[in-house]
C-alpha cells in the first residue's frame, strides 16, 4: 500500500500466506489449496477485496458472514457462553458502512441484504459442515491413568 493511502477492502489474516505464496521468492506445491486469497492488489493499489465474503468461525462453527457492506451474526458470547442470537424475529444484520459498532440491526430495513447473507451463511455451513462432522468423528479423548505409587503427570 503506498504511503498515506488507506483501503476499506475486507481481508483476513489467512490472506497473508496465499499473498506471500504468489511472490517470486516463495514457492508452493502444485495442486495445494491454501485458505485465504491473494490480497496483493489490495495492498499495492487499494483494489477491491478478492472476497465475496469473509467467514467468521467459533472453532468449527460458522457463526458470522461479513461482506464488504454487511455483517450477519448468528452466535455470540454472553457471560462466557456461546449463545444463538439469530432468532426468526430479530436477525442480527449490520450495515458496516454506517454502523461499525454493530449498535443497530439493519435487517428490517434491508430485506434483500438479509436474504443475501443468509444464503452465504447456508453455503458456508454446507461447505464446512462435513469437515466439522469429520473432526468430531476423529476426536480422541485421552485418559491419563497414574501408575501405582507415582503422581499423575499431564
Secondary structure, DSSP 8 states (H G I E B T S, - for coil): --TT--------TTHHHHHHHTSTT----TT---SS---HHHHHH----S-S-EEEEETTEEEEEE-SSEEEE-EEEETTEEEE---TTS-EEEETTT-TT--S--TTT-HHHHHHHHHHHHHHHHHHHHHHHHHHHH---------TTS----
